[in-house]
């Protein structure tokens, strides 16, 4: 991995946008990068890093655009309209299988905890358990994603497969309406929509999808095209440095996420204060992320094993050493904030 990072750090001269970065001096120009985010907690550290001028300190001006999911952001990464994007790990695995060495994960974003991802139904739904799911219509965020992998794991417990149900892609902000108007029987949801649906419409959690073999599952990281990484080494080092400062901040104080959520989601501060948050990892440990690829192989999402180290870049050294965060959940996972090792 160390050798891979050295290869990727070729020379390049991206266009810059004039501006003054905090701590960089009055003549330092900022490079504008466009980042794909979703209205979910995973992306809170981007907004926090903006507010705390972490990107400016790295010579970057970040502009955000909303994407439906990591998989749907891939064409925008390919055509250059996005330089970075939130990327769920199943989408990264699928892309690596289809186009090896074309995309890199440069920083971690989010990891599941109990209560952070669930299958939900309307309050008056006749569906009471997983055994009632045969023939039902599911809303999933995107195909070939965390939503489909964890849904398949839940169906397996009831002796069902994806062939026993219908799945349709449904943007997360539209899930509640789709359930209430009967267009979907079951919806795969994440926070803040789990809490929002429960509080506003009495929606019921049918099943927490992050338990058993999916407990503590890594969810997403921040991706960039390999070609962009080759040609823009400063940006591809500076972006994760800024993100990791924010990751350390929220690992120490999750209230920072709760106060940031209303800035880019459609929930109010009161709802943000009550949602269940996952973990914000401070490393890209391949053994942890490999769990995702192994589950995808088990559930037929990929046809052959994938070694996730192929798309993980080492984390650059931070310009300062933050206080270490609390140990991640589950306790057996590595808690070191060090970069991905070459082993």
N, C-alpha and C positions, 0 to 999 in steps of 0.2 A: 504493500500500500504506500509506503514511503516513496518507493521508486515511481509508482503511478502518479503520485502527487507532483513529483519533480517533472515528469513528462508533461503533465497537464499545465504546468506553470510556464508556458511559452511566452514569447513577447507579443504584445498587442498594443494598439493605441485607440481605445474606444472614444467616441465623441463625448464631450463633457458639457455640463451645464454650469454656467457661471453662478457662483454663490459663495458664501462665507461659512465654513464649517467651524463649529465651536471648538476652540483649542487648536485649530490648524493654521491660524493666521489670516489676515485680511485678503490675501491674494490667492488663496487656495481655491481652485475651481472644484465644484462638486460634479460627480458623474451621476446622471439620472439613470436609475434602474426601475423597471416596472415589475411589481410583485403580485402574483395571484393569491388572493386570500379568500376564505369562506367565513360566513357569519357564525362561527363556532369558536369555542374556547381555544382550540389548537393554535389559532392565529393571534392570540392576544399579545404575544411577545413582540410581534412586528409593530403594533401600535404603541406598545410601551417603549420599545427601542427608538421609535420616532420621537415620542414625547420627551425622552431623556437624552436626545441628541446623540445616541450611540452611533447611528448611521453617519451623521455629519462628521463625527470624530474619525470615521474611516474614509472620509471623502466621498460619501454617497448621499444622494437625494433620492429617497424612496417614494415612488408613486404606487398606490395600490389599486387593483381592480378586483371585482368579485368574480369568482369562478364557481361552477357548480360542484366540481370535484377535481381530484388530482388527474384522473384519467381524461376528463374533458379539457383540462388545461394543457395537455401534451401537444396538440396542434399549435397552440399559441407559443409554447416554448420552441417548437420546431421552426416556426416562421419568424421568430425574433420579436414578436409583439410582447412577450414576457421574457425577462431575463432569469427570474426565479419564481417558484410557485410552491404552495403547499402541495404535498404529494403523499397520498396514502401509500403505505408500503406494498399492498397487493398490486396497485397500479405500477409501482416501480419494478416489481418482480415481473409482471406481464410484459412491460416494455423492454426489460433486459432480455427476456426470452425472444421477443420479436426483433429487437434491434440492439444487439449486444454492444456495450461500451458507448452508447449514444447519450446517456443521461447519468448524472451523478447526484447523490444526496450529499449536501454539504453541511447540514446541521440537523439535529433532532428537533421535533416539535411537541409531540404528545404521546402519552401512554395511558392505557385504560386502567381504571379502578372500578370497583363495584358501584353500580348505579349510574355510570356515565354513558352507557349505550344499552338500548332496550328495544324489544318488540312491544308496541303499544296498540291498544284497541279502544274504540269508543266506550263510554261508560255503560251503555245498554247492549253492548255486543253479546251475542250468544257464545262467543269464543271464551272459554274459561281456562283452558289448558293447552299445552302443545299438541295433545292428541286430537284437538278440534280443528287443526289447521289444514287437513286434507281438502284440496279443492279451493282454497282461499286465495284471494288476490293480495299480493304483498307490494308495498311501496318500498323500494330500496334507493339509496342515494344515487349510486351509479352501479353499473354492472362491473364484475371483476374487481371488487373493492372489499374493504373491510366489512361493508354492509352485507355483501353476498356471502363472504366466507363465514362470518359469524351466524348468519341466518341458516346456512347449511348445517353448521354445527348444532344449532338448536333443533332443526328438523330431524337430525339423526337420532336425537334422544327420544323422539316420538316414533321412530321406525320409518320416517319419511325421507324423501329426497326432493331436490328441486323439480323433478318431474311430476311430483304430486301436487304442486302449487303453481300459481302464475306469479311472475315477478315483473314489475314495471319500474323503470327509472322515474323517480319523482324528486324534484329539488327539495332539500330539507325545509326551506321556509313554506313549502306548499303541502307538507305532509298532513298537517292538522286539518286543513280544508278538505283534502282528499279523503280523509277518514270521515269527517262529519257529513260530507255530501254523498257518501257511499261509493265513491269511486275506488277506494281501497278498503279491504277488510282489516288488514294489519299493516302497520308502518314501522319500519326500522328507524329509530330516532336516536339522536344524541342530545346532550345538553347544548343550549338552554331550552330546547323544544320539549324535552321530557317534563321538566318542571312547569313550563308555560302551559302545556296541554293539560297537565293534571290540575293546575290551579285555575285556569280559565274555563275549561270545558269538562272537567271531571274525567279526563282520559285515564285509562288504567294501564299500568305496566303488566303485560302478560308474562314476560320473561326477560331477566337480565342476561344479555348475551355474552357478558364478560365474566364467565365463571367456568369451572372445570378446565378443559384444555385451552380455553381462551383467556383465562384469568391473567391479568397484568399484561395483556398483549400490546406490543408497540403498535401505534396507530399511524403516525405520519412523521415526515421530515420535510426539509426544504430542498427542492431540486433545482438544478440548472443543466442546460445542455452541455455535453462534453466539449463541443466546439467553442462554446462561449467561455468555458473554463480554460481552454487552451489559449485563447486569444486575450483574455482579460484576467490575468492572475491576481492583480491587486483587488479587483472587485470580488472575485471568488474567494479571496482570503478575508477581505474586510466585511463582507455581508455576514458570514457565520460568526465572526468575532463580535459584531454588534448583537446578533441574535443570542449568542451564548451569554453575553452580559445580562440580557433580559431574562434568559432562562434561569440563571442563577438568582436573579432578583425574585422571580415568582416562586422558585423552589423554596426560598426562605420566607416568603410572605404572599400567600395566595390571594390576599385581599387586593393586591395590585391587579390581578386578573378580573376580579369582581367589579372593581371600579372602572376598568377599561371596557368591559363588554358592552355597555350601553352606547359607546362611541361608534361601534360598527355593526351592531345587531339591532333587531327591532324589539329588544326587551328593555324594561325599565330597571332602574337601580334596585328597586325592591325585589324583583324577581332574580336579578343577578346575585343578590346577596344570599339567596337560598338554594341555588343550584349545586349539584354535586360536581366537583372538579376532578379530573384525572391528574396524572403526574406530568411534570415538564422535565424530561430527562436532560442531563448535562453531559451525556456522552453518546457516541454512536457505536455501542458495543455490538459487533457482528453476531455473537452467539444469541443475543436477545432478539435481534431483528430476524435471525434465521428461522425463528419459530413461525413467522408469517409465511415464509416460502415453503416450509415443511407442511403447514396446514393447507396451503393452496394445492400442493401436490396430492395430499390425502383426499381433498374434495374435488379433484379433477379440474381445478382452475388452470393448472399448467400440466404439460405432458411429460416433463422431465425435471430432475432436480436442478435448482439454481443456487449457486453460492452467492449470497448477498454481498460479500466483500467486493464483488466485481463492480458494484455501483456505489460503494461508500468511499468518500474522500476523508482523509485524516482531518480532524479539527485543527485549525491553526491555533498557535499559542495566543492566549489573551494578553492584552497590554497591561493588565493588572490581575492579581490573584484574588478573586472574591472569596468570601467566607464559604466553607463547604456547605452544601445543602443537606437537609435531613436524608437518611437512607431512603431509597426509592421503595415502592411497594410492587411486588412482594419482596420481603427482606433478603431473599436469596440472590436477587439480581445485583450486579455490580454497581457500586455507588461512586466509583472513582470519576472525577471530572476530567480525566486525561483523555487525550485524543485516541482514535482508533489505532491500535498497534499494528505492526506489520505482520504479526503472527495470526 
